Amino acid sequence: MKLLKLTISKVDAPVFDGDVVSVTVPGTEGEMTILADHTALISVLKAGVITVVSEGGKKESYDSVGGTLEISNNHATVLI
């Protein structure tokens, strides 16, 4: 299974950094699920929950007060 590199950071500290199967984020137009090899994208995020699915199906959730998502070269960066 192909994985996506994911970094989630707050202004003052990293929150998550690793390879994942998918990440679901609260976009301003609705939830978006990002998988490996997603096309390049920059998007604004609203308040909500970020759900990360790691290899093996383990799910982790992080609260978000809003932020941005950038995807490039199979690397997703979420700034919250």
N, C-alpha and C positions, 0 to 999 in steps of 0.2 A: 504494500500500500504506500502510495506517495504521500509525503508529509510536507507541511507548510511551516516555515520558520515564523514564530510569533514573538513579538515583544510588546508587553503592556507596561507603560510607565506613567507615574505621576510626576509632577514638576519636581518634587523633592526626593523621589525614590523609585527604583524599579519595582514592579509588581509581579511580573511573570516574564520569563525568557526561556524558550524551548521550542521543540518541534511538536506539532499537533496535527491531528486529522482534520479538525475544523474549528472555527471560531464563529460564534453568532453574536452580532452586535446590534444595538438599538439605533438604527439610522433614523434620520428625521422623517423619511417617507415610509418607515416600517423596518422590521427586523431583516438583517442580511446575514446569510450564512456563507462564509468564505472557506473554500477548499483549496488544495494544492493547485498550482498553475493558474490561479485566477488572473484575469487581465489586470493591467495597471489601473489604479483607482485612487481617488482622494475623495473623502466624504466627511461631512459633519455628523457627529453623533449626538443624540439627545440623552437625557437621564434614563437610566434603566439598568439592566443586568447584562453583563458580558459572560457568555458561556463558552468554555473551552473544553473540547473533547480530545484527550490524549490517546496515543496508541494503546490498544487494549480496552478502549471504551470508557476510561475513567473521565468523569465530568467534574469540572471546577467552575464556580461562579464568582464573579467579581462585580461589586456595585460600581456604577458609573454615574457621575453627575453631568455627563456630557463630555465632548472632546472631539478628536479627529481620528480618522482611520486613513492610513496610506498603505497601498499595496504596490510592490514593485519587485520584480525578479524573484518570485516565490517567497517573499518576506513581507509579512503584515506587521505594521507598527500602529499601535493604539496609544494615543496620548490622552490621558484623562486628568 
